[in-house]
Amino acid sequence: MISALLSGYVQQKFSGPWFGGLSGVVYALMGYVWLRGERDPQSGIYLQRGLIIFALLWIVAGWLDWFGMSMANGAHIAGLIVGLAMAFVDTLNARKRT
């Protein structure tokens, strides 16, 4: 819910209210799973590095308009940041408990 609201808010600031989709949530999930797996391998949660590299390249491609189509760049970046922040906080708390 947090990633949907924040990524939608950021995208609205970039492009106005006429957009749709939940790709910011997808990027939040990818960011969370990737960082959680990197910081806490015993959790069993992981994302292959190749997939996160592809996702980052896709953000760059969208930002530079390589394909000539509209992308929700603000939502993608905001979602990724939210996911990374949540994973960082979760792994920080997990490390304190052990």
C-alpha positions in Angstrom: 0.0 0.0 0.0 2.8 2.4 0.9 4.6 1.8 -2.4 1.4 2.2 -4.4 0.6 5.5 -2.7 4.1 7.0 -2.9 5.0 5.9 -6.4 1.6 7.1 -7.6 2.1 10.5 -5.9 5.6 10.9 -7.4 4.3 10.0 -10.9 1.5 12.5 -10.5 4.1 15.2 -9.8 6.0 14.2 -12.9 3.2 13.8 -15.4 -0.1 15.0 -13.9 -3.1 12.9 -12.9 -3.6 11.1 -16.2 -1.7 7.8 -15.7 -2.4 4.4 -14.6 -0.8 1.2 -13.5 1.0 -0.4 -10.6 4.5 -0.7 -12.0 5.8 1.3 -9.1 4.6 -1.5 -6.8 6.4 -4.1 -9.0 9.6 -2.1 -8.8 9.2 -1.8 -5.0 8.7 -5.6 -4.8 11.8 -6.2 -6.9 13.9 -3.8 -4.9 12.7 -5.3 -1.6 13.4 -8.9 -2.7 16.8 -8.1 -4.1 18.1 -6.1 -1.1 16.6 -8.5 1.4 18.3 -11.4 -0.3 21.6 -9.5 -0.4 21.5 -8.5 3.3 19.9 -11.6 4.7 20.6 -14.6 2.5 19.3 -17.0 5.2 15.8 -15.6 4.6 15.4 -17.6 1.5 14.2 -14.6 -0.4 16.3 -13.6 -3.4 16.2 -12.1 -6.8 18.8 -13.0 -9.4 21.2 -10.1 -10.1 20.6 -10.3 -13.8 16.9 -9.4 -13.3 17.6 -6.4 -11.1 20.2 -5.2 -13.7 17.6 -5.5 -16.4 15.1 -3.6 -14.3 17.6 -0.8 -13.8 18.5 -0.7 -17.5 14.8 -0.5 -18.2 14.5 2.6 -16.0 17.5 4.2 -17.8 15.9 3.3 -21.2 12.6 4.9 -20.1 14.3 8.0 -18.7 16.3 8.5 -21.9 13.2 7.7 -24.1 15.1 5.1 -26.1 11.9 3.4 -27.3 9.8 6.5 -27.9 7.0 5.4 -25.6 5.7 6.9 -22.4 6.9 5.2 -19.2 6.1 6.0 -15.6 9.7 6.8 -14.7 8.8 8.6 -11.5 6.7 5.7 -10.3 9.4 3.2 -11.2 12.1 5.1 -9.3 9.9 5.9 -6.3 8.8 2.3 -6.1 12.3 1.0 -6.2 13.4 3.4 -3.5 10.5 2.4 -1.3 11.3 -1.3 -1.7 15.0 -0.8 -1.0 14.2 1.3 2.1 11.7 -1.3 3.4 14.2 -4.1 2.9 16.9 -2.1 4.6 14.7 -1.4 7.7 13.6 -5.1 7.8 17.1 -6.5 7.6 18.3 -3.9 10.1 15.7 -5.0 12.6 16.4 -8.7 11.9 20.1 -8.2 12.6 19.3 -6.5 16.0 17.2 -9.5 17.1 19.9 -12.0 16.5 
